[in-house]
Amino acid sequence: MKIITFNIDNMELKYYNCFCPSTKREYFLETESDTCKEAKAMSF
């Protein structure tokens, strides 16, 4: 799990990067959180 942040045309974009434990798929979920714990809680 990690938060990926990058800037495009003066816009800050944040994504929560995680893997599903059952399917092993990787996901990038847009978030406004700064920590993985907060981003994970906001996704439910």
Residue pairs with C-beta under 8 A, 6 or more apart in sequence:
1 16
1 17
1 18
1 36
1 40
2 16
2 17
2 36
3 14
3 15
3 16
3 17
3 31
3 33
3 34
3 35
3 36
3 39
4 14
4 15
4 16
4 17
4 28
5 12
5 13
5 14
5 15
6 12
6 13
7 13
13 30
14 30
14 31
14 32
14 33
14 34
15 28
15 29
15 30
15 31
16 27
16 28
16 29
16 30
16 31
16 33
16 36
16 39
16 40
16 43
17 26
17 27
17 28
18 26
18 27
18 29
18 36
18 40
19 25
19 26
19 27
20 27
29 39
29 43
31 38
31 39
31 42
31 43
32 42
33 39
33 42
